[in-house]
Amino acid sequence: MASKRTLVLASGNTGKLREFNQLLEPLGLDVRPQAAFDVPEVEETGLTFVENALLKAREASRVSGLPALADDSGLEVDALGGQPGIYSARYGGEPKSDARNNAKLLEALSAVPDGQRSGRYWCVLVYLRHAEDPVPLIVQRSWEGEVLAQPRGEGGFGYDPLFWLPDQGMSVAELPADTKNRLSHRGRALQALVSALRETVSA
């Protein structure tokens, strides 16, 4: 591809930005954060990951005038009836804090024994060619695991130090970055989006 094309990411999360750039660079896409275009954060009033991702993508595309990619993701814990779910990023209150989110999750699960702490990460990705795109590309993927009683590992972000992968024998925060990109809910959702994006960005 002759030159990179800019895509605005409807997020200010530096961890997500880094992951998206690693995964989309081969497509010739330069993923830029919405802050670079003075896109304000929208109120996530949706009741599902899909609704919130659409809200974020439309606003980012409207303000920037560029194609937009939005991710809405979170952790669903069975013992907590699906919480924190769509509220994962702000579970511990405002301003958003990974440390407070993790502390609140550990407290909520303090009486739940090992073997009953199952859960999954969910990721919904929405790609819009423009703000009024009537046919957004939408994909979703999940990643099964268990919630640890104490954090392990220094990598990743969000709930990664608490999310244990039995088949890997380690937490997400202990995974090498390339392995995480291959196995994760977000990485697999992005791979599912790539084939559709390939036509769009090369048109």
Backbone as a chain_set.jsonl record, in Angstrom:
{"seq": "MASKRTLVLASGNTGKLREFNQLLEPLGLDVRPQAAFDVPEVEETGLTFVENALLKAREASRVSGLPALADDSGLEVDALGGQPGIYSARYGGEPKSDARNNAKLLEALSAVPDGQRSGRYWCVLVYLRHAEDPVPLIVQRSWEGEVLAQPRGEGGFGYDPLFWLPDQGMSVAELPADTKNRLSHRGRALQALVSALRETVSA", "coords": {"N": [[0.848, -1.184, 0.0], [0.577, 2.195, -0.84], [0.594, 4.487, 0.863], [-0.011, 5.297, 4.317], [-3.275, 5.257, 5.797], [-5.325, 7.284, 7.782], [-7.009, 6.418, 10.734], [-9.4, 7.017, 13.157], [-9.379, 6.28, 16.57], [-11.887, 5.707, 18.788], [-11.28, 6.306, 21.583], [-9.381, 6.987, 24.555], [-7.629, 5.359, 25.686], [-4.456, 4.295, 26.27], [-3.356, 1.759, 26.235], [-5.121, 0.253, 24.629], [-4.823, 1.686, 22.232], [-2.167, 1.139, 21.561], [-2.317, -1.66, 21.138], [-4.152, -1.796, 18.984], [-2.747, -0.423, 16.961], [-0.57, -2.134, 16.583], [-1.859, -4.348, 15.51], [-3.239, -3.413, 13.255], [-1.439, -2.104, 11.638], [-0.244, -3.67, 9.537], [-2.221, -3.457, 7.598], [-1.868, -1.019, 6.564], [-2.854, 1.073, 8.016], [-2.97, 3.923, 10.054], [-3.514, 4.317, 13.259], [-5.027, 6.685, 15.202], [-5.479, 8.439, 18.297], [-8.638, 9.655, 19.614], [-8.331, 12.057, 20.925], [-6.461, 13.478, 19.503], [-7.897, 14.775, 17.649], [-9.544, 16.403, 18.979], [-11.89, 15.2, 19.904], [-14.657, 14.913, 21.941], [-15.32, 12.994, 24.925], [-18.004, 10.749, 24.83], [-21.155, 10.31, 26.458], [-21.776, 7.2, 27.735], [-24.514, 5.829, 27.21], [-25.785, 3.563, 26.405], [-27.177, 0.236, 26.773], [-25.876, -2.0, 26.15], [-22.784, -3.506, 24.981], [-22.563, -3.174, 22.207], [-24.271, -0.984, 21.611], [-22.985, 1.102, 23.009], [-20.466, 1.144, 21.754], [-21.19, 1.956, 19.177], [-22.183, 4.553, 19.699], [-19.817, 5.846, 20.477], [-18.159, 5.551, 18.212], [-19.585, 6.926, 16.203], [-19.547, 9.58, 17.125], [-16.784, 10.123, 17.162], [-16.157, 9.89, 14.448], [-17.81, 11.848, 13.369], [-16.798, 14.275, 14.445], [-14.072, 14.217, 13.682], [-14.124, 13.736, 10.967], [-13.179, 11.495, 9.78], [-12.799, 7.937, 9.029], [-13.848, 5.735, 11.633], [-13.013, 3.765, 14.494], [-14.365, 1.949, 17.079], [-14.21, 0.511, 20.274], [-15.894, -1.448, 22.539], [-15.633, -2.907, 25.549], [-15.379, -5.375, 28.159], [-15.447, -6.994, 31.381], [-17.114, -9.883, 32.309], [-18.419, -11.414, 35.064], [-19.407, -14.453, 36.329], [-20.266, -15.157, 38.966], [-21.06, -12.735, 39.892], [-23.342, -12.083, 38.644], [-22.88, -11.208, 36.064], [-21.681, -8.768, 36.307], [-18.64, -6.77, 36.205], [-19.416, -5.969, 33.649], [-20.814, -3.833, 31.167], [-20.047, -1.672, 32.586], [-17.416, -1.891, 33.231], [-15.048, -0.295, 32.865], [-15.469, 1.855, 34.531], [-16.06, 0.838, 36.974], [-15.025, 1.111, 39.56], [-15.634, 3.718, 40.112], [-15.513, 7.293, 39.341], [-12.69, 9.529, 38.877], [-11.815, 7.25, 36.18], [-10.075, 4.297, 37.078], [-7.744, 1.771, 36.954], [-6.635, 0.507, 39.175], [-8.505, 0.992, 41.259], [-10.74, -0.244, 40.163], [-9.906, -2.927, 40.058], [-9.504, -3.407, 42.784], [-12.113, -3.144, 43.782], [-13.359, -5.267, 42.471], [-12.016, -7.482, 43.57], [-12.84, -7.243, 46.203], [-15.605, -7.647, 45.916], [-15.638, -10.297, 45.23], [-14.599, -11.596, 47.376], [-15.692, -13.533, 49.086], [-16.124, -15.636, 47.457], [-15.257, -18.822, 46.481], [-12.315, -20.471, 45.006], [-12.738, -21.958, 41.815], [-15.288, -21.186, 41.483], [-15.19, -18.785, 40.27], [-15.482, -18.029, 37.658], [-15.403, -16.365, 34.454], [-15.524, -13.968, 31.731], [-13.891, -12.045, 29.254], [-15.311, -9.621, 27.132], [-15.407, -8.298, 23.858], [-16.516, -5.842, 21.688], [-16.331, -4.608, 18.483], [-16.693, -1.774, 16.45], [-16.758, -0.481, 13.251], [-16.846, 2.427, 11.351], [-17.34, 3.913, 8.215], [-17.967, 6.515, 7.801], [-19.609, 9.163, 9.639], [-22.384, 8.856, 9.33], [-22.715, 6.314, 8.467], [-24.661, 3.709, 7.306], [-24.338, 1.013, 7.446], [-22.58, -0.221, 9.56], [-19.57, -2.018, 10.351], [-19.577, -4.717, 12.475], [-18.242, -6.673, 15.007], [-17.851, -9.308, 17.419], [-16.192, -10.864, 20.152], [-15.3, -13.29, 22.678], [-13.423, -14.143, 25.691], [-12.55, -16.696, 27.652], [-12.046, -17.297, 31.167], [-10.768, -17.136, 34.56], [-11.202, -15.392, 37.664], [-8.614, -14.225, 39.617], [-7.508, -14.375, 43.112], [-5.65, -12.575, 43.846], [-3.556, -10.121, 42.28], [-1.474, -10.896, 39.407], [1.454, -10.507, 37.554], [2.842, -7.962, 35.363], [2.193, -6.838, 32.954], [-0.065, -5.763, 30.274], [-3.327, -4.247, 30.84], [-6.1, -2.73, 32.612], [-8.193, -5.251, 33.846], [-6.37, -7.258, 33.532], [-4.215, -8.279, 35.273], [-5.676, -9.793, 37.061], [-7.011, -11.699, 35.647], [-7.154, -14.958, 35.001], [-5.83, -17.525, 32.952], [-6.55, -20.693, 32.474], [-5.7, -22.554, 30.494], [-3.317, -21.515, 29.675], [-1.846, -21.291, 31.96], [-1.239, -18.975, 33.322], [-1.688, -15.458, 34.154], [-3.393, -12.904, 32.21], [-1.849, -10.628, 32.282], [0.663, -11.669, 32.41], [1.253, -12.678, 29.975], [3.175, -12.679, 26.928], [3.223, -9.848, 24.703], [2.681, -10.372, 21.955], [1.493, -12.858, 22.065], [-0.782, -12.321, 23.578], [-2.114, -10.595, 21.786], [-2.801, -12.427, 19.838], [-4.461, -14.297, 21.118], [-6.419, -12.939, 22.589], [-9.704, -11.537, 23.348], [-10.016, -9.056, 22.117], [-7.975, -9.077, 20.186], [-8.749, -11.27, 18.575], [-11.246, -10.381, 17.753], [-10.458, -8.2, 16.246], [-9.019, -9.501, 14.224], [-11.129, -10.789, 12.999], [-12.358, -8.651, 11.892], [-10.577, -7.731, 10.041], [-10.585, -8.839, 7.376], [-12.885, -7.743, 6.219], [-12.281, -5.043, 6.497], [-10.099, -4.877, 4.829], [-10.984, -4.677, 2.176], [-12.317, -2.243, 2.387], [-10.338, -0.293, 3.099], [-8.63, -0.417, 0.965], [-9.984, 0.467, -1.155]], "CA": [[0.0, 0.0, 0.0], [1.457, 3.332, -1.065], [0.707, 5.352, 2.04], [-0.927, 4.94, 5.393], [-4.508, 6.01, 5.929], [-5.596, 7.55, 9.189], [-8.237, 5.916, 11.328], [-9.477, 7.547, 14.517], [-9.845, 5.344, 17.581], [-12.786, 6.396, 19.713], [-10.844, 5.971, 22.936], [-8.16, 7.623, 25.003], [-6.899, 4.318, 26.395], [-3.178, 4.096, 25.6], [-3.149, 0.322, 26.042], [-5.882, -0.144, 23.448], [-4.213, 2.323, 21.065], [-0.961, 0.374, 21.246], [-2.717, -2.951, 20.584], [-4.769, -1.603, 17.673], [-1.716, -0.073, 15.995], [0.203, -3.341, 16.29], [-2.661, -5.285, 14.726], [-3.743, -2.822, 12.013], [-0.342, -1.561, 10.835], [-0.069, -4.4, 8.273], [-3.229, -3.03, 6.632], [-1.561, 0.332, 6.118], [-3.664, 2.022, 8.776], [-2.353, 4.647, 11.164], [-4.579, 4.525, 14.234], [-4.759, 7.855, 16.03], [-6.482, 8.578, 19.37], [-9.615, 10.708, 19.344], [-7.854, 13.313, 21.505], [-5.696, 14.192, 18.477], [-8.864, 15.516, 16.828], [-10.41, 17.104, 19.927], [-13.186, 14.525, 20.026], [-15.013, 14.791, 23.357], [-15.847, 11.694, 25.349], [-19.463, 10.731, 24.829], [-21.769, 9.598, 27.574], [-22.114, 5.84, 27.311], [-25.876, 5.616, 27.716], [-26.309, 2.295, 25.92], [-27.323, -0.859, 27.728], [-25.087, -3.122, 25.642], [-21.498, -3.141, 24.415], [-22.773, -2.722, 20.828], [-24.834, 0.371, 21.626], [-21.967, 2.055, 23.451], [-19.444, 1.25, 20.712], [-21.755, 2.772, 18.098], [-22.212, 5.945, 20.155], [-18.454, 6.378, 20.477], [-17.639, 5.617, 16.841], [-20.258, 7.99, 15.444], [-19.062, 10.888, 17.572], [-15.401, 10.277, 16.717], [-16.164, 10.11, 13.008], [-18.462, 13.133, 13.104], [-15.906, 15.386, 14.795], [-12.797, 14.136, 12.963], [-14.319, 13.617, 9.533], [-12.425, 10.322, 9.352], [-13.333, 6.646, 9.458], [-13.639, 5.568, 13.072], [-13.091, 2.444, 15.105], [-14.674, 2.007, 18.506], [-14.185, -0.759, 20.99], [-16.478, -1.446, 23.877], [-15.261, -4.202, 26.087], [-15.479, -5.45, 29.601], [-15.331, -8.286, 32.048], [-18.368, -10.426, 32.832], [-18.114, -12.424, 36.074], [-20.631, -15.237, 36.551], [-20.687, -15.104, 40.366], [-21.588, -11.396, 40.163], [-24.484, -11.849, 37.767], [-22.447, -10.541, 34.845], [-20.936, -7.538, 36.588], [-19.012, -5.372, 35.996], [-20.061, -5.82, 32.351], [-20.605, -2.591, 30.41], [-19.508, -0.654, 33.499], [-16.091, -2.363, 33.64], [-14.024, 0.752, 32.902], [-15.763, 2.803, 35.607], [-16.591, 0.018, 38.055], [-14.569, 1.645, 40.839], [-16.003, 5.12, 40.234], [-14.793, 8.289, 38.554], [-12.213, 9.216, 37.534], [-11.537, 5.839, 35.94], [-8.807, 3.842, 37.646], [-7.571, 0.318, 36.945], [-6.367, 0.045, 40.538], [-9.765, 0.974, 42.014], [-11.593, -1.269, 39.564], [-9.428, -4.236, 40.505], [-9.752, -3.527, 44.225], [-13.543, -3.37, 43.992], [-13.67, -6.62, 42.014], [-11.511, -8.419, 44.572], [-13.722, -7.155, 47.382], [-16.897, -8.256, 45.58], [-15.466, -11.748, 45.114], [-13.823, -12.064, 48.524], [-16.295, -14.715, 49.699], [-16.349, -16.638, 46.405], [-14.081, -19.713, 46.471], [-11.747, -20.926, 43.737], [-13.614, -22.902, 41.128], [-16.572, -20.524, 41.26], [-14.85, -17.406, 39.906], [-15.399, -18.007, 36.194], [-15.854, -15.149, 33.782], [-15.011, -13.8, 30.381], [-13.771, -10.739, 28.636], [-16.039, -9.419, 25.882], [-15.013, -7.151, 23.035], [-17.31, -5.505, 20.506], [-15.687, -3.602, 17.642], [-17.539, -1.142, 15.441], [-16.028, 0.351, 12.289], [-17.699, 3.281, 10.527], [-16.649, 4.612, 7.126], [-18.266, 7.93, 8.052], [-20.489, 9.297, 10.802], [-23.752, 8.417, 9.036], [-22.624, 4.993, 7.844], [-25.84, 2.909, 7.667], [-23.979, -0.409, 7.563], [-21.318, -0.373, 10.296], [-19.036, -3.361, 10.544], [-19.645, -5.037, 13.902], [-17.832, -8.025, 15.378], [-17.676, -9.495, 18.858], [-15.518, -12.096, 20.571], [-15.118, -13.408, 24.122], [-12.21, -14.839, 26.145], [-12.918, -17.343, 28.908], [-11.013, -17.427, 32.179], [-11.187, -17.09, 35.957], [-10.689, -14.227, 38.386], [-7.7, -14.589, 40.695], [-7.719, -13.743, 44.412], [-4.676, -11.498, 43.951], [-3.002, -9.854, 40.947], [-0.231, -11.522, 38.968], [1.993, -9.99, 36.308], [3.022, -6.52, 35.245], [1.814, -6.389, 31.62], [-1.47, -5.528, 30.0], [-3.992, -3.127, 31.5], [-7.435, -3.107, 33.067], [-8.295, -6.384, 34.778], [-5.443, -8.312, 33.094], [-3.489, -8.975, 36.344], [-6.588, -10.658, 37.814], [-7.715, -12.641, 34.764], [-6.344, -16.166, 34.894], [-6.102, -18.373, 31.794], [-6.148, -22.055, 32.85], [-4.997, -23.265, 29.426], [-1.977, -20.939, 29.549], [-1.173, -21.388, 33.248], [-0.776, -17.657, 33.74], [-2.663, -14.382, 33.98], [-3.232, -12.148, 30.963], [-0.758, -9.68, 32.501], [1.933, -12.383, 32.296], [1.421, -13.113, 28.592], [3.894, -11.805, 25.993], [2.284, -9.01, 23.959], [2.245, -10.99, 20.704], [0.579, -13.948, 22.416], [-2.045, -11.693, 23.954], [-2.78, -10.118, 20.576], [-3.312, -13.572, 19.085], [-5.478, -15.046, 21.858], [-7.388, -12.136, 23.329], [-11.002, -11.168, 22.799], [-9.822, -7.911, 21.224], [-7.159, -9.506, 19.058], [-9.532, -12.131, 17.68], [-12.278, -9.537, 17.146], [-9.797, -7.42, 15.194], [-8.736, -10.387, 13.102], [-12.395, -11.03, 12.311], [-12.702, -7.422, 11.182], [-9.546, -7.401, 9.056], [-10.942, -9.191, 5.999], [-13.848, -6.742, 5.759], [-11.572, -3.775, 6.401], [-9.138, -4.924, 3.721], [-11.668, -4.129, 1.0], [-12.659, -0.852, 2.639], [-9.189, 0.611, 3.1], [-7.906, -0.475, -0.311], [-10.872, 0.937, -2.219]], "C": [[0.888, 1.24, 0.0], [1.644, 4.188, 0.178], [-0.312, 4.927, 3.085], [-2.161, 5.823, 5.378], [-4.851, 6.123, 7.396], [-6.977, 7.045, 9.583], [-8.284, 6.423, 12.76], [-10.051, 6.477, 15.451], [-10.653, 6.105, 18.614], [-12.492, 5.982, 21.149], [-9.609, 6.79, 23.272], [-7.27, 6.636, 25.733], [-5.603, 3.992, 25.657], [-2.87, 2.619, 25.356], [-3.875, -0.176, 24.801], [-5.249, 0.422, 22.184], [-2.99, 1.537, 20.616], [-1.324, -0.961, 20.592], [-3.29, -2.798, 19.182], [-3.721, -1.263, 16.612], [-0.887, -1.288, 15.604], [-0.555, -4.254, 15.326], [-3.092, -4.728, 13.376], [-2.653, -2.23, 11.12], [-0.134, -2.331, 9.537], [-1.09, -4.027, 7.2], [-2.952, -1.624, 6.1], [-2.373, 1.392, 6.828], [-2.849, 2.632, 9.918], [-3.46, 5.003, 12.14], [-4.196, 5.662, 15.172], [-5.839, 7.967, 17.104], [-7.419, 9.748, 19.084], [-9.18, 12.064, 19.91], [-7.073, 14.141, 20.488], [-6.596, 15.041, 17.589], [-9.876, 16.266, 17.698], [-11.821, 16.518, 19.988], [-13.519, 14.393, 21.515], [-15.474, 13.373, 23.692], [-17.359, 11.764, 25.382], [-19.96, 9.978, 26.057], [-22.235, 8.241, 27.078], [-23.461, 5.443, 27.911], [-26.497, 4.307, 27.239], [-26.368, 1.247, 27.015], [-26.567, -2.106, 27.292], [-23.747, -2.598, 25.141], [-21.663, -2.576, 23.004], [-23.283, -1.288, 20.794], [-23.772, 1.403, 22.006], [-20.858, 2.231, 22.412], [-19.93, 2.111, 19.553], [-21.785, 4.248, 18.475], [-20.82, 6.57, 20.04], [-17.912, 6.54, 19.058], [-18.279, 6.754, 16.054], [-19.751, 9.371, 15.841], [-17.636, 11.134, 17.081], [-15.335, 10.562, 15.222], [-16.761, 11.465, 12.659], [-17.507, 14.3, 13.338], [-14.644, 15.39, 13.938], [-12.954, 14.163, 11.45], [-13.611, 12.418, 8.933], [-13.192, 9.037, 9.656], [-12.99, 6.435, 10.926], [-13.793, 4.115, 13.485], [-13.344, 2.615, 16.584], [-14.688, 0.594, 19.067], [-14.978, -0.559, 22.273], [-16.259, -2.844, 24.419], [-15.368, -4.189, 27.594], [-15.391, -6.877, 30.09], [-16.682, -8.68, 32.636], [-18.035, -11.56, 33.796], [-19.403, -13.136, 36.472], [-21.159, -15.109, 37.978], [-21.281, -13.753, 40.744], [-22.743, -11.047, 39.23], [-24.133, -11.08, 36.508], [-21.726, -9.226, 35.067], [-19.432, -7.808, 36.452], [-19.575, -5.061, 34.615], [-19.749, -4.51, 31.647], [-20.041, -1.473, 31.278], [-18.07, -0.962, 33.923], [-15.076, -1.245, 33.808], [-14.228, 1.719, 34.057], [-16.358, 2.108, 36.828], [-16.241, 0.593, 39.424], [-14.892, 3.107, 41.047], [-15.167, 6.023, 39.34], [-13.815, 9.07, 39.43], [-11.819, 7.742, 37.406], [-10.15, 5.467, 36.455], [-8.754, 2.321, 37.634], [-7.404, -0.215, 38.364], [-7.653, -0.035, 41.358], [-10.719, -0.087, 41.472], [-11.196, -2.657, 40.063], [-9.699, -4.461, 41.989], [-11.223, -3.817, 44.504], [-13.945, -4.781, 43.572], [-13.205, -7.657, 43.036], [-12.391, -8.421, 45.815], [-15.052, -7.852, 47.11], [-16.817, -9.775, 45.539], [-14.771, -12.363, 46.332], [-14.377, -13.333, 49.163], [-16.54, -15.844, 48.695], [-15.112, -17.522, 46.278], [-13.555, -19.988, 45.069], [-12.667, -21.971, 43.127], [-14.977, -22.311, 40.842], [-16.368, -19.063, 40.828], [-14.688, -17.258, 38.384], [-15.921, -16.692, 35.621], [-15.265, -15.074, 32.391], [-14.886, -12.326, 30.041], [-14.655, -10.733, 27.374], [-15.456, -8.217, 25.153], [-15.972, -7.021, 21.866], [-16.577, -4.398, 19.766], [-16.678, -3.091, 16.613], [-16.657, -0.271, 14.56], [-17.036, 1.108, 11.434], [-16.866, 3.953, 9.447], [-16.822, 6.117, 7.262], [-19.348, 7.983, 9.124], [-21.9, 8.782, 10.569], [-23.79, 7.043, 8.371], [-23.814, 4.117, 8.262], [-25.543, 1.423, 7.84], [-22.625, -0.557, 8.267], [-20.885, -1.828, 10.345], [-18.973, -3.629, 12.044], [-19.204, -6.484, 14.115], [-17.712, -8.112, 16.893], [-17.029, -10.85, 19.135], [-15.382, -12.089, 22.097], [-13.852, -14.203, 24.418], [-12.485, -15.378, 27.533], [-11.732, -17.425, 29.873], [-11.609, -17.428, 33.575], [-10.563, -15.865, 36.625], [-9.839, -14.699, 39.573], [-8.064, -13.882, 42.003], [-6.709, -12.633, 44.669], [-4.013, -11.33, 42.585], [-1.699, -10.587, 40.693], [0.194, -10.899, 37.643], [1.995, -8.478, 36.235], [2.55, -5.978, 33.896], [0.331, -6.093, 31.506], [-2.008, -4.289, 30.686], [-5.361, -3.602, 31.952], [-7.39, -4.236, 34.088], [-7.28, -7.496, 34.462], [-4.687, -9.001, 34.225], [-4.362, -9.943, 37.143], [-7.236, -11.744, 36.96], [-6.804, -13.815, 34.427], [-6.805, -17.021, 33.718], [-5.633, -19.787, 32.099], [-5.341, -22.77, 31.77], [-3.582, -22.731, 29.2], [-1.168, -21.052, 30.841], [-0.607, -20.068, 33.723], [-1.899, -16.645, 33.571], [-2.422, -13.685, 32.643], [-2.045, -11.188, 31.091], [0.617, -10.334, 32.416], [2.211, -12.852, 30.871], [2.339, -12.16, 27.821], [2.877, -11.059, 25.124], [1.789, -9.694, 22.686], [1.287, -12.15, 20.955], [-0.783, -13.4, 22.809], [-2.807, -11.227, 22.717], [-3.405, -11.259, 19.776], [-4.502, -14.227, 19.777], [-6.64, -14.211, 22.378], [-8.694, -11.908, 22.586], [-10.849, -10.043, 21.791], [-9.028, -8.293, 19.989], [-7.948, -10.34, 18.07], [-10.681, -11.36, 17.026], [-11.674, -8.711, 16.013], [-9.481, -8.284, 13.981], [-10.009, -10.675, 12.301], [-12.82, -9.821, 11.48], [-11.776, -7.15, 10.001], [-9.979, -7.687, 7.623], [-11.936, -8.179, 5.413], [-13.174, -5.391, 5.571], [-10.645, -3.74, 5.188], [-9.739, -4.329, 2.455], [-11.908, -2.638, 1.177], [-11.46, 0.069, 2.48], [-8.428, 0.598, 1.787], [-8.75, 0.043, -1.469], [-10.371, 2.264, -2.797]], "O": [[1.849, 1.315, 0.765], [2.769, 4.571, 0.497], [-1.324, 4.293, 2.784], [-2.099, 6.991, 4.995], [-4.687, 5.171, 8.16], [-7.962, 7.221, 8.866], [-7.311, 6.277, 13.501], [-11.071, 5.856, 15.155], [-10.154, 7.04, 19.24], [-13.329, 5.394, 21.833], [-8.882, 7.231, 22.382], [-6.267, 7.025, 26.332], [-5.64, 3.47, 24.542], [-2.201, 2.273, 24.383], [-3.315, -0.938, 24.012], [-5.145, -0.276, 21.175], [-2.803, 1.3, 19.423], [-0.706, -1.352, 19.601], [-2.957, -3.575, 18.287], [-3.797, -1.759, 15.488], [-0.54, -1.458, 14.436], [0.042, -4.858, 14.435], [-3.294, -5.497, 12.437], [-2.919, -1.89, 9.967], [0.132, -1.707, 8.51], [-0.849, -4.258, 6.015], [-3.711, -1.103, 5.282], [-2.563, 2.49, 6.304], [-2.139, 1.934, 10.642], [-4.26, 5.899, 11.871], [-3.17, 5.606, 15.85], [-6.995, 7.626, 16.852], [-7.048, 10.706, 18.405], [-9.617, 13.106, 19.422], [-7.025, 15.367, 20.593], [-6.122, 15.916, 16.865], [-10.923, 16.703, 17.22], [-12.808, 17.243, 20.106], [-12.735, 13.818, 22.27], [-15.962, 12.65, 22.824], [-17.932, 12.723, 25.899], [-19.266, 9.125, 26.611], [-22.998, 8.149, 26.117], [-23.534, 4.812, 28.965], [-27.617, 3.978, 27.627], [-25.7, 1.355, 28.043], [-26.604, -3.136, 27.965], [-23.588, -1.4, 24.905], [-20.987, -1.614, 22.638], [-22.778, -0.467, 20.028], [-23.682, 2.461, 21.383], [-20.365, 3.341, 22.213], [-19.166, 2.907, 19.006], [-21.447, 5.102, 17.656], [-20.675, 7.693, 19.558], [-17.28, 7.548, 18.742], [-17.594, 7.465, 15.32], [-19.549, 10.231, 14.984], [-17.317, 12.235, 16.634], [-14.537, 11.391, 14.782], [-16.275, 12.15, 11.759], [-17.422, 15.211, 12.514], [-14.192, 16.452, 13.51], [-12.037, 14.561, 10.731], [-13.456, 12.33, 7.715], [-14.13, 9.049, 10.453], [-11.957, 6.905, 11.402], [-14.577, 3.354, 12.918], [-12.622, 3.342, 17.266], [-15.116, -0.363, 18.421], [-14.748, 0.402, 23.006], [-16.659, -3.835, 23.808], [-15.438, -3.133, 28.222], [-15.278, -7.825, 29.314], [-17.307, -7.91, 33.365], [-17.437, -12.558, 33.395], [-20.368, -12.502, 36.898], [-22.365, -14.969, 38.182], [-21.928, -13.624, 41.783], [-23.08, -9.877, 39.047], [-24.976, -10.383, 35.943], [-21.214, -8.63, 34.12], [-19.0, -8.954, 36.573], [-20.156, -3.994, 34.42], [-18.59, -4.112, 31.535], [-19.606, -0.444, 30.762], [-17.562, -0.362, 34.871], [-14.322, -1.235, 34.78], [-13.271, 2.34, 34.52], [-17.075, 2.724, 37.616], [-17.062, 0.566, 40.341], [-14.478, 3.693, 42.047], [-14.236, 5.574, 38.672], [-14.081, 9.259, 40.617], [-11.527, 7.076, 38.4], [-9.185, 6.215, 36.293], [-9.606, 1.657, 38.225], [-7.959, -1.256, 38.715], [-7.874, -1.012, 42.073], [-11.422, -0.748, 42.236], [-12.05, -3.459, 40.443], [-10.074, -5.558, 42.404], [-11.545, -4.639, 45.361], [-14.768, -5.419, 44.229], [-13.93, -8.607, 43.329], [-12.653, -9.471, 46.403], [-15.569, -8.565, 47.97], [-17.809, -10.461, 45.783], [-14.397, -13.535, 46.303], [-13.618, -14.124, 49.722], [-17.098, -16.884, 49.046], [-14.025, -17.018, 45.996], [-14.248, -19.769, 44.075], [-13.291, -22.763, 43.834], [-15.743, -22.862, 40.052], [-17.251, -18.223, 40.997], [-13.872, -16.472, 37.901], [-16.755, -16.012, 36.219], [-14.594, -15.998, 31.932], [-15.672, -11.488, 30.486], [-14.725, -11.726, 26.65], [-15.059, -7.235, 25.779], [-16.209, -7.986, 21.139], [-16.24, -3.369, 20.352], [-17.405, -3.862, 15.987], [-15.904, 0.569, 15.053], [-17.956, 0.519, 10.866], [-15.802, 4.502, 9.733], [-15.943, 6.894, 6.888], [-19.934, 6.957, 9.472], [-22.551, 8.319, 11.506], [-24.801, 6.666, 7.779], [-23.963, 3.812, 9.446], [-26.387, 0.665, 8.32], [-21.642, -0.967, 7.65], [-21.709, -2.742, 10.377], [-18.381, -2.852, 12.794], [-19.726, -7.402, 13.483], [-17.497, -7.104, 17.566], [-17.285, -11.837, 18.446], [-15.352, -11.031, 22.725], [-13.282, -14.848, 23.538], [-12.637, -14.612, 28.484], [-10.584, -17.598, 29.464], [-12.799, -17.685, 33.757], [-9.522, -15.371, 36.191], [-10.297, -15.471, 40.416], [-8.828, -12.917, 42.006], [-6.878, -11.838, 45.594], [-3.919, -12.289, 41.819], [-0.927, -10.865, 41.611], [-0.611, -10.779, 36.72], [1.253, -7.801, 36.947], [2.512, -4.761, 33.712], [-0.421, -6.157, 32.479], [-1.253, -3.395, 31.067], [-5.74, -4.747, 31.704], [-6.644, -4.179, 35.065], [-7.334, -8.565, 35.07], [-4.517, -10.218, 34.164], [-3.839, -10.82, 37.831], [-7.931, -12.614, 37.485], [-5.832, -13.687, 33.682], [-8.002, -17.221, 33.509], [-4.439, -20.069, 31.996], [-4.405, -23.507, 32.081], [-2.747, -23.412, 28.605], [0.056, -20.923, 30.82], [0.39, -20.037, 34.445], [-2.919, -16.921, 32.94], [-1.372, -13.859, 32.024], [-1.32, -10.963, 30.122], [1.63, -9.637, 32.356], [3.292, -13.369, 30.591], [2.285, -10.95, 28.04], [1.797, -11.579, 24.843], [0.603, -9.61, 22.364], [0.38, -12.398, 20.16], [-1.816, -13.947, 22.422], [-4.015, -11.444, 22.614], [-4.425, -11.07, 19.113], [-5.445, -14.663, 19.116], [-7.734, -14.735, 22.585], [-8.776, -12.064, 21.368], [-11.475, -10.065, 20.731], [-9.362, -7.886, 18.876], [-7.835, -10.145, 16.86], [-11.051, -11.643, 15.887], [-12.287, -8.54, 14.959], [-9.653, -7.851, 12.842], [-9.967, -10.791, 11.076], [-13.546, -9.953, 10.495], [-12.14, -6.428, 9.073], [-9.762, -6.856, 6.74], [-11.831, -7.807, 4.244], [-13.455, -4.677, 4.608], [-10.436, -2.683, 4.593], [-9.08, -3.568, 1.746], [-11.729, -1.858, 0.242], [-11.547, 1.094, 1.804], [-7.652, 1.515, 1.52], [-8.303, 0.06, -2.616], [-10.991, 2.816, -3.706]]}, "num_chains": 1, "name": "protein.A"}
